[in-house]
Amino acid sequence: MLLNTNAIVLSALKYKDSSLIVSCYTRELGVQSYILHHIFKAKKGKLNSAYFQLLTQLEIQTNYKPNQSLHKITEVKLHHTYTSLHTNVYKSSVSIFMAEVLQNVLKEEEKNTELYHFLEASLLWYDLNDFNANFHLAFLLKLSQYLGIHPDPNTLHLNFFRHDMDNQKIYVLKNLLGIHFDDLNTIKINAQIRQDILSEILHYFSVHLGAFKKPKSLKILHDIFN
């Protein structure tokens, strides 16, 4: 059946010489995968590989068949045209990391409107505001709420992360929990503390989400922030 839905691109892998396999988080169907045949050889038309950059927000029409693992996209257009997310080297690097984490943790093929709206609004904020080096930390902590593993800020020292965290990191984490993106400039930390806190968050994800894998793009973040 033909179905219209908004979608956020999580990954795009070249298949053979001219095709693309794309994973998206959709508003109506959760995680879905699509195959775009001959997209690199096609002349200008409805489908273009430029639409499928990481975290791009799309409006798609798909020929959805419940028993298939790969679906087809019949029409696509941009839902939001980013102004800086793909062109700012810092934002684009963090976006690679965020997309990898999302692909890692989002597995359900079912509708979750609240989660979709959170992702949509977070990416829009990230695009329209100045780069903030702590955004990805706050994003992951907010994401944990929608994954059902949000920590209690009152028990960080007992059951959050690892037991050798010092008081400074616990203090920063408490401030990050529940912070509005607009207030991120109030968090002042150096690159090493930022890296340590990210490591703790990813460890927390691995403990509470059994299939979670350490992101390969961590090295990109390390290079950017150092």
Secondary structure, DSSP 8 states (H G I E B T S, - for coil): -EEEEEEEEEEEEEETTTEEEEEEEETTTEEEEEEETTTTT--SSS--GGGGSTT-EEEEEEE--TT-SSBEEEEEEEEE--SSTTTSHHHHHHHHHHHHHHHHH----S--HHHHHHHHHHHHHHHHS---TTHHHHHHHHHHHHTT----GGGHHHHSS-TT--HHHHHHHHHHTT--GGGGGG----HHHHHHHHHHHHHHHHHHSTT----TTHHHHHHHH-
